[in-house]
Amino acid sequence: MNDKRKKICLAYLKARKEFLDFGNSDEVLHGNDNIVGRIGEAIAHSYLEQQGRQPKVLVNQTNAGYDIICGTDESKISVKMITAENKYGSTSQIKHEWTELIGIELGEHQKVIKLGVITRENFENEQKKRGRRLEPNFTRAMLKTNGIFTTGGKVYEGEELEEFKLL
């Protein structure tokens, strides 16, 4: 391995360890076994907190299908995030017992460029109208102009999104 490659690899592994050391004891960044997922949950937590919904990231998320529960209304929030490095435009499956879904698109400069919110009822109605599965993979297209979050929920972007001061 050449020196530059070794240096980059070590820097990444060191940053990952630092994130995990902090995250594993943090009430928001703990939980998910996927670092990108943990960051998505932290973004969603910040959004929900600013809505006054008293979010709490679950400690044990194994197969629950949701990541956050809100103290104000007991909503079960599933969080899905897709990054600019994802070239296929699709991530993990949306499944199980959530009542509200938050979809996040992270741009190439590590900034949130879209955040979508949709209820399970609206999600299922939109999927049925489109003749699609009720437990699809989360895709970038869901946050686009004619995507399911836009037609059945709400997508924040641009100045409206910047008000939340997320990533």
Buried (B, 14 or more C-beta within 10 A) or exposed (E): EEEEEEEEEEEEEEEEEEBBEEBEEBEBBBBBEEBBBBBBBBBBBBBBBEEEBEBBBBEEBEEBBBBBBBEEEEBBBBBBBBBBEBEEEBBEEBBEEBBBBBBBBBEEEEEBBBBBBBBBEBBBBBBEEEEEEEEBBBBBBBBBEEBBBBBBBEBBBEEEBEEBEBB
